[in-house]
């Protein structure tokens, strides 16, 4: 099992500028943060002409690979949108990002948020169906690029926060699995049930910690997630090849990466 770090940790900076720091810290596997609404739009500007070639050149220069990408999302960029035109727009934007990601060295998996929040109880089932419709289309589109899709478990109130919803969303989709977000699962109280009922569907991880109802994106062991339990139940047997740390900006990237590496060693010391 290898370490992977999300560029969410430096989402206010350009990915191109951060690559030397990852390389110097011996972090060889990255997840690209594609949600330009959260951070800087210059972080991963996949819409720029020639960007895929420029990023590929720099990744190869530093011996780095991008294993996963977090698909774009926002309040309006939502694959569960009740507005059909907005739903289709979200799919188009995700496909645009994937078209760049799929050309990068190491590209394997796109992590996606299955949807936003329902403002009325009667919306919940409709949004779930809209999300499922979008995932069916994306499952096929990504498979053509030999990229897999990982649906992330969400925070309470958002589409896909319950294990039963995740099961519905990915059912019979051959190219789609689950990204287990430990912070979301801890807040939602669904970590145990996901590991019990959907473990064989987990193809990616987002590791972070928290100590309350806020998704704080702390480094494991800085909050109240039971990491010993996680290690025993999630990391035994066959599973994802990478542990991806989705950590919030901590100021000094070099120091933060060393702290993440320490957390990785603790989690995998018996693996």
C-alpha positions as CSV (number, residue, x, y, z in Angstrom):
1,X,0.0,0.0,0.0
2,X,1.3,3.4,-1.0
3,X,0.8,6.9,0.2
4,X,-1.1,9.5,-1.9
5,X,-1.8,13.1,-1.0
6,X,-4.6,15.3,-2.3
7,X,-3.6,18.7,-3.7
8,X,-6.5,20.0,-1.7
9,X,-3.8,20.7,0.9
10,X,-2.4,23.5,-1.4
11,X,-5.6,24.4,-3.3
12,X,-4.9,28.1,-3.2
13,X,-1.6,27.6,-5.1
14,X,-0.9,26.4,-8.6
15,X,-0.3,22.6,-8.8
16,X,2.6,23.3,-11.0
17,X,4.3,25.4,-8.3
18,X,3.7,22.7,-5.6
19,X,5.1,19.7,-7.5
20,X,8.8,20.3,-6.4
21,X,7.7,20.3,-2.8
22,X,5.9,17.0,-3.2
23,X,8.9,15.5,-5.0
24,X,11.3,16.8,-2.3
25,X,9.1,15.2,0.4
26,X,9.1,11.9,-1.4
27,X,5.4,12.0,-2.1
28,X,5.1,10.3,-5.5
29,X,1.4,9.8,-5.8
30,X,-1.1,12.7,-6.0
31,X,-4.8,13.3,-6.2
32,X,-5.7,16.4,-8.2
33,X,-8.1,18.8,-6.6
34,X,-10.5,19.7,-9.4
35,X,-13.1,21.8,-7.5
36,X,-12.0,25.2,-8.6
37,X,-14.7,26.9,-6.6
38,X,-13.0,25.8,-3.4
39,X,-9.5,27.3,-3.6
40,X,-7.9,29.0,-6.6
41,X,-9.2,28.7,-10.2
42,X,-5.5,28.6,-11.1
43,X,-4.8,25.5,-9.0
44,X,-5.7,23.0,-11.7
45,X,-6.9,25.0,-14.8
46,X,-7.8,22.0,-16.9
47,X,-9.7,24.2,-19.4
48,X,-6.5,26.0,-20.6
49,X,-5.2,25.0,-24.0
50,X,-2.2,22.8,-23.7
51,X,-2.5,22.4,-20.0
52,X,-2.4,18.6,-20.1
53,X,0.9,18.6,-21.9
54,X,2.5,21.2,-19.5
55,X,1.4,19.3,-16.5
56,X,2.5,16.0,-17.9
57,X,6.0,17.4,-18.6
58,X,6.3,18.6,-15.0
59,X,5.0,15.4,-13.5
60,X,7.5,13.4,-15.5
61,X,10.3,15.8,-14.6
62,X,9.7,15.2,-10.9
63,X,8.9,11.5,-11.2
64,X,5.3,12.1,-9.9
65,X,2.0,10.4,-10.8
66,X,-1.6,11.5,-10.4
67,X,-3.5,8.5,-9.3
68,X,-6.8,10.1,-8.7
69,X,-8.7,13.3,-9.4
70,X,-11.5,14.9,-7.3
71,X,-14.1,15.9,-9.9
72,X,-15.3,19.5,-10.0
73,X,-18.4,20.4,-7.9
74,X,-20.1,23.4,-6.4
75,X,-23.5,24.5,-5.2
76,X,-24.6,24.8,-8.9
77,X,-22.2,22.2,-10.4
78,X,-24.2,19.3,-9.1
79,X,-25.0,15.9,-10.8
80,X,-28.1,15.5,-8.6
81,X,-29.6,18.9,-9.7
82,X,-33.3,19.0,-10.2
83,X,-32.7,21.4,-13.0
84,X,-32.0,19.2,-15.9
85,X,-29.9,21.8,-17.8
86,X,-27.7,22.3,-14.7
87,X,-27.3,18.5,-14.2
88,X,-26.1,18.2,-17.8
89,X,-23.8,21.1,-17.4
90,X,-22.2,19.4,-14.4
91,X,-21.7,16.3,-16.4
92,X,-20.1,18.2,-19.2
93,X,-17.7,20.0,-16.8
94,X,-16.7,16.7,-15.2
95,X,-16.0,15.2,-18.6
96,X,-13.9,18.2,-19.6
97,X,-11.7,17.7,-16.4
98,X,-11.5,13.9,-17.1
99,X,-10.3,14.5,-20.6
100,X,-7.2,16.2,-19.2
101,X,-6.8,13.9,-16.2
102,X,-6.9,10.7,-18.3
103,X,-3.9,11.9,-20.3
104,X,-1.7,12.4,-17.2
105,X,0.8,9.8,-15.9
106,X,-0.7,7.3,-13.4
107,X,-4.4,8.4,-13.9
108,X,-6.7,5.7,-12.6
109,X,-9.7,7.0,-10.6
110,X,-12.0,10.0,-10.5
111,X,-13.7,10.7,-7.1
112,X,-17.1,12.3,-7.4
113,X,-19.6,13.9,-5.0
114,X,-23.0,12.3,-5.8
115,X,-24.9,15.5,-5.1
116,X,-25.7,18.5,-2.9
117,X,-28.2,19.2,-0.2
118,X,-32.0,18.7,-0.4
119,X,-33.8,21.9,0.6
120,X,-37.1,19.9,1.1
121,X,-37.7,16.3,2.3
122,X,-39.6,15.5,-0.9
123,X,-36.4,16.3,-2.9
124,X,-34.3,13.6,-1.4
125,X,-35.5,10.7,-3.6
126,X,-35.7,12.8,-6.7
127,X,-32.1,14.0,-6.3
128,X,-31.0,10.4,-5.7
129,X,-32.5,9.4,-9.0
130,X,-31.0,12.3,-10.8
131,X,-27.6,11.4,-9.3
132,X,-28.0,7.8,-10.4
133,X,-28.9,8.9,-13.9
134,X,-25.7,11.0,-14.0
135,X,-23.5,8.2,-12.7
136,X,-24.8,5.8,-15.3
137,X,-23.7,8.2,-18.0
138,X,-20.3,8.9,-16.4
139,X,-19.6,5.3,-15.7
140,X,-19.8,4.6,-19.4
141,X,-17.9,7.8,-20.4
142,X,-15.0,7.2,-18.1
143,X,-14.7,3.5,-19.0
144,X,-13.9,4.6,-22.5
145,X,-10.9,6.4,-21.1
146,X,-10.0,3.5,-18.9
147,X,-10.7,5.5,-15.8
148,X,-12.8,4.2,-12.9
149,X,-15.3,6.3,-11.0
150,X,-15.5,6.4,-7.1
151,X,-18.6,7.8,-5.5
152,X,-17.8,9.5,-2.2
153,X,-19.9,9.1,0.9
154,X,-21.1,12.5,2.0
155,X,-22.0,14.5,5.1
156,X,-25.5,14.2,6.6
157,X,-28.2,15.8,4.5
158,X,-26.3,15.5,1.2
159,X,-27.0,13.0,-1.5
160,X,-25.2,9.8,-0.8
161,X,-24.5,10.1,2.9
162,X,-26.3,6.8,3.9
163,X,-24.9,3.4,2.9
164,X,-28.2,2.4,1.4
165,X,-28.1,5.4,-0.9
166,X,-24.5,4.5,-2.0
167,X,-25.6,1.0,-2.8
168,X,-28.4,2.3,-5.0
169,X,-26.1,4.7,-6.7
170,X,-23.5,2.2,-7.8
171,X,-25.6,-0.9,-8.3
172,X,-24.7,-2.8,-11.5
173,X,-22.2,-0.1,-12.6
174,X,-19.2,-2.1,-13.7
175,X,-16.7,0.8,-13.7
176,X,-17.9,2.4,-10.5
177,X,-17.1,1.9,-6.8
178,X,-16.9,3.9,-3.6
179,X,-14.5,6.4,-2.1
180,X,-14.6,6.1,1.7
181,X,-14.2,9.5,3.2
182,X,-13.3,8.8,6.9
183,X,-14.2,12.4,8.1
184,X,-17.6,12.3,6.4
185,X,-18.3,8.7,7.7
186,X,-17.3,9.6,11.3
187,X,-19.5,12.7,11.4
188,X,-22.4,10.7,9.8
189,X,-21.9,7.7,12.1
190,X,-21.8,5.3,9.1
191,X,-18.2,4.1,9.1
192,X,-19.0,0.8,10.6
193,X,-22.0,0.0,8.3
194,X,-20.0,1.0,5.2
195,X,-17.1,-1.3,6.2
196,X,-19.6,-4.1,7.0
197,X,-21.8,-3.9,3.9
198,X,-19.8,-2.1,1.2
199,X,-16.1,-2.9,1.9
200,X,-15.7,-4.8,-1.3
201,X,-16.9,-1.8,-3.3
202,X,-14.3,0.6,-1.8
203,X,-11.8,1.5,-4.5
204,X,-10.4,4.7,-3.0
205,X,-9.9,6.4,0.4
206,X,-10.1,10.0,1.6
207,X,-8.4,10.0,5.0
208,X,-8.9,12.9,7.4
209,X,-9.9,13.3,11.0
210,X,-12.2,15.5,13.0
211,X,-13.5,15.8,16.5
212,X,-17.0,17.3,16.1
213,X,-19.7,17.8,13.4
214,X,-17.4,20.0,11.3
215,X,-15.4,18.4,8.4
216,X,-12.1,19.7,9.6
217,X,-9.7,17.7,7.3
218,X,-7.2,17.1,10.1
219,X,-4.4,14.5,9.8
220,X,-5.3,11.1,11.3
221,X,-4.9,10.9,15.1
222,X,-5.6,14.7,15.5
223,X,-9.3,14.0,16.0
224,X,-11.6,11.3,17.4
225,X,-11.8,8.8,14.5
226,X,-11.0,5.3,15.8
227,X,-8.0,4.7,13.6
228,X,-7.1,1.3,15.2
229,X,-10.6,0.1,14.3
230,X,-10.2,1.6,10.8
231,X,-6.9,-0.2,10.2
232,X,-8.2,-3.5,11.4
233,X,-11.4,-3.4,9.4
234,X,-10.5,-1.4,6.3
235,X,-6.9,-2.2,5.6
236,X,-7.0,-6.0,6.0
237,X,-7.3,-8.1,2.9
238,X,-7.5,-6.8,-0.7
239,X,-8.4,-3.2,-1.2
240,X,-7.2,0.1,-2.8
241,X,-3.5,0.3,-3.6
242,X,-3.3,3.8,-2.2
243,X,-4.2,5.7,1.0
244,X,-5.1,9.2,0.0
245,X,-4.8,11.9,2.6
246,X,-7.2,14.8,2.1
247,X,-5.8,17.4,4.5
248,X,-6.6,21.1,4.7
249,X,-4.0,23.7,4.1
250,X,-1.7,23.8,7.2
251,X,0.5,26.7,6.2
252,X,3.9,25.1,5.6
253,X,3.5,22.4,2.9
254,X,6.8,20.7,3.6
255,X,6.1,20.3,7.3
256,X,2.5,19.1,6.6
257,X,3.7,16.4,4.3
258,X,6.2,15.1,6.9
259,X,3.3,14.9,9.4
260,X,1.2,13.1,6.8
261,X,4.0,10.6,6.2
262,X,4.2,9.9,9.9
263,X,0.5,9.3,10.1
264,X,0.8,6.9,7.1
265,X,3.5,4.9,8.8
266,X,1.4,4.5,11.9
267,X,-1.6,3.4,9.9
268,X,0.3,0.9,7.9
269,X,3.0,-0.3,10.3
270,X,1.4,-3.8,10.5
271,X,0.3,-3.9,6.9
